[in-house]
């Protein structure tokens, strides 16, 4: 079949023509940015370098937000482009700090415009989760970052508890927040939540996949008690 990149490039070419015809239209810039982001995501899937595509997407989204700063979707998409750029940088041994911080800034602005959109909180939680993975690799304390991830996932869940991904990613953040001491064989678990009955189900726990018959014994203590 035909190379999918040819369709993406054709779409970018058509959207670029629309921008040339209406250079001041924020929506046209945002649409073109979406095409570049799609190309970048596809390049990542293919193991290709997507940085130029994401940078082009960021350029056009910056233009869209400067022309129409009160549209939260422009800022949400800007945060997504910065996050994907940072994720690629992290996976290839580069410092993603600047990209992640720009993503956090963009999502924060989107929330100020529309604080009732759960997807923005979920996207912001993903940035903090990615940032924690990078910090862990360079020996930085990840607790504040993971707590920020959990806070945003929890807000997304509060706004719309029927979306599964915030639940799953919040659980991932809680697991990473648990500390395991090899010498004592103990986990230090930091958790929180509303409860686990009636209409609430905010239970989070440490888990490990195992097979066969398993016997489990645990002694639970509160730190400092």
N, C-alpha and C positions, 0 to 999 in steps of 0.2 A: 504494500500500500504506500500511499504518499507520506512523506515525512511530516509528522505533526507540526514540526517547527515552521513549515511553509505556511500552514494555516494561521499560526500565531503571528508570524511576520506579516502576512497579508492583513490580518486584523489590525496590527500596529500601524501599518501603512495607511489603512482607511481612516483610523482614528486620528492619525497625524494630519491628514488632509482636513478633517473636521476642525481640528484645533487651528490650522492655518486660516480656515474660513471664518472662525469665530475665536480669535486669540484671547479674548477677555472672558470667555465663558468658563466658569469654574467647573461645571458639570462635564464639559468636554475634556478638560484637563484631567479630571478624576477618572473618567472612562479610559483615557489613554494610559494613565498610570496603572489602572487595573490590568490592562493588557501586558504591560511590562512586568508587573508582579507575577502574572500567570506564567510568563516566559521564564522568569527567575525560578519559580517553584518547579517548573518542568525541568529546567536545567539541573536543579539540585537532585531531582529524582534520577536523572540520567548520569549523575556524577560529574557534571560539567560546572564550570565556574559561573555563578549567577550574579556576581557582584555588580557588574555593569548594568544588568537588567534592573536590579533592585535600586541602584543609584538613580537610574532614569525614572523609575516609579516615584522615588522620593522627591526628585526634582519637580515632577509634574504635580505631585500632591502638595508640595510646599506652595506652588503657584495657585492651586485651587484653594488652599486655606487662606492665603493672603487676599484673594479676591472675595471669598465668602467664608469668613472665620467662624460663623455660627452654625455651620453644618457639621454635626458630630461625625457623620460617616466619613468625611474627608480625613478627619483626625484619627479615627479608628483605623482606616486603611493605611494612613501614614505610620501609625504605631506598628501595624502588622508588617509593613515593608522593612522598617528598622529592625524589628525582632528577627525576621528571617535572615536579614543581612548579618546580624549579630550571631545568630545560630550557626551560619556558615563559617564566619570568622572563628568562632569557638572550636568548631569541629576540625578546623585546619590550622590550629596552633597559633592563631592570631588573637589579639586582645579585643574582645567584643564590648568592652565597657562603654565606649562612646555610643555605639549603636543601641545597646540596651537602655542606656540613660535617655537617649532621644525617644525611644519607644515608650518608656515610662512617662515622659513629659507629654507626648502626644495623647496617650490614653487618659492621662490625668485631665487634660484640657477637654477631651471628649466627654468625660464624666461630668465636668462642670456644666457642660451644655445640656446633657441628658443623663441624669443620675438614675434613670429607671431602666436602662438597657443592660440586661444581664450579660450579654456577649462581650461588652467592653470590659467588665470586671473579670470575666473569664480570660480574655486576652491579656489583660494586665497581670493576672495571676500566672499565666504561662511565661511572661517575661521574667518574673521573679524566680520561677522554678528553673528556667534556663540559666539565669544569672547565678543561682545557688550551685548549679552543676559546675559552672566555671570556677566559682570561688572555692569550692571543695578541692578542685584540682590544683589550686595555687596556695592552699593552706590558710584561707581566710575563713573566719567564723561565719557559718551559713545560717545561724539561727535567726537573726533579724530578717534576712531575706526570705527564708522559708515561712516565717510568721506573716510577712507581708503577702506572700502567695496565698496562704491559708485564709487570711483576712479577705482577700479579693474573691477567692473561690466561694467562700462562705456567703459573701454578699450576692454573688451571682445565684447561688442556691436559694437564698432568701427571696430574691426577686422572681425566680422561676424554678421551683424544685423539680420540675418534670424533665429538665435537660440533663442527660446522663453525664456528659463530659466534665462539668465542674465537680460532680461528686467523685468521679474517678481520679481526676488530677489532684483534688484536695486530699484524697486518701494517699496518693503518691507523696505529696508534700509532708503529710503526717508521718509516714514511714521514714522518710529521709530525716525528719526532725528527731527521730529516736536515736539515741546514742548507745552503742554497744561497747562495753568494756571487756576486752578479750581476757584480761587477767582475772576478773571476778565473775565473768560469764553473766553480766547483768546489763539490762537495757535501761537507759534513762529516757523516759517517754514524756514529752510535753504535749498536752492535748487540751481540747476545749470543745464546747458545743452546747446546744440547748438541752437536749435530752434524747431519749430513745423510746418514747411511748407517745400515745395519742397521735397528734398530727406531726410531731417532731421525730426526726431520726438523724441525729448528728453524731452517732457513734463512730469513732475512729480508733484503730488499734494497730499494733505491730503484727505483721503476718509473714509467714515464710512457706513457700510451696514445698510439700514433702510427699513421698509415696510410700505405700505399704502400711503396716500397722505402726502406730506411733503412740508412745506414752509420754505425756507432758506433765511436768510438775513445776510450779512456780511459787516463789515467795515474794509477796508484794509489800513494799515499804514506801512511805512518803519521804522524799528528801528532807533531811533536817529533823525528822520526827524521832 
